[in-house]
């Protein structure tokens, strides 16, 4: 197992209460503060090689897990237990809500 960086430009959390007209949970997207297009950043993670049965076939692949921390005031209303550890040049306090949409 090794430490890794997971590159991204945004992440999503389900809204704890809101649902769309079809009853699906509403998704809230987050990104770093800054000009569009969304600024890239990295999330702290761990990775390792894994070999096993994947969809009925024995495969070997890299698997990743992203590290989380206590959410800041922007993410907290939507994910009170955790938020990704943002490793961009700024701090996790630079996280902002960028959009809201529904997803099935």
C-alpha positions in Angstrom: 0.0 0.0 0.0 1.3 3.5 -0.8 0.2 7.1 -0.4 -1.1 8.6 -3.6 -2.7 11.7 -5.1 -6.1 11.4 -6.8 -6.4 14.2 -9.4 -9.8 15.8 -9.8 -11.5 19.1 -10.5 -14.7 18.5 -8.4 -16.6 16.0 -6.3 -20.2 15.4 -5.4 -22.3 14.6 -2.4 -26.0 13.7 -2.2 -28.2 16.4 -0.7 -29.4 15.0 2.7 -33.1 16.0 2.0 -33.8 17.3 -1.5 -35.2 15.0 -4.2 -36.1 15.8 -7.8 -39.6 15.3 -9.4 -38.9 11.6 -9.9 -37.9 11.0 -6.3 -34.2 10.7 -7.0 -31.7 12.3 -4.5 -30.3 15.7 -5.6 -26.5 15.8 -6.1 -24.5 18.8 -5.0 -21.1 19.4 -6.7 -18.1 21.1 -5.1 -14.8 22.5 -6.5 -12.0 24.8 -5.5 -12.5 28.6 -5.5 -11.3 30.2 -8.7 -12.1 31.0 -12.3 -13.8 28.6 -14.6 -13.0 26.1 -15.9 -12.8 24.4 -12.5 -9.3 24.4 -11.1 -7.7 21.0 -10.8 -6.6 19.8 -7.4 -5.6 16.5 -5.8 -7.2 14.5 -3.1 -5.1 12.6 -0.6 -5.4 8.8 -1.0 -3.9 5.4 -0.7 -3.5 2.9 -3.5 -2.3 -0.7 -4.1 -2.3 -3.4 -6.7 -5.2 -5.9 -6.4 -5.7 -9.2 -8.1 -9.1 -11.0 -7.9 -12.4 -11.8 -9.5 -13.9 -8.7 -11.2 -17.1 -9.2 -13.1 -16.5 -12.9 -13.5 -12.9 -12.5 -14.7 -9.6 -12.7 -12.8 -7.9 -9.3 -13.2 -5.1 -7.3 -11.7 -5.6 -3.6 -11.3 -4.7 -0.5 -9.2 -7.3 0.3 -6.5 -7.6 3.6 -4.7 -9.2 5.0 -1.6 -9.6 8.7 -0.9 -8.8 10.1 2.5 -11.4 12.2 4.3 -11.5 14.7 7.2 -14.0 16.7 9.1 -16.0 18.9 6.6 -15.7 22.6 6.4 -18.7 25.0 6.6 -19.4 24.7 2.9 -19.5 20.9 2.7 -20.9 20.2 6.2 -24.6 20.9 5.4 -24.4 18.1 2.7 -22.0 15.7 4.2 -21.8 16.2 8.0 -19.4 13.2 8.6 -16.6 13.8 6.1 -15.1 15.6 3.1 -12.1 14.8 0.9 -8.7 16.1 1.9 -8.0 18.6 -0.8 -4.2 18.9 -1.6 -4.2 21.8 -4.0 -1.9 24.7 -3.2 -4.8 26.1 -1.1 -6.5 24.7 1.9 -9.7 22.7 2.3 -11.3 26.0 3.3 -11.1 27.0 -0.3 -13.8 24.5 -1.2 -17.0 26.0 -2.7 -20.3 24.7 -3.9 -20.4 25.0 -7.7 -23.7 23.5 -8.9 -26.6 21.3 -7.9 -28.2 18.7 -10.2 -30.1 15.5 -10.0 -28.6 12.2 -10.8 -30.1 8.7 -11.0 
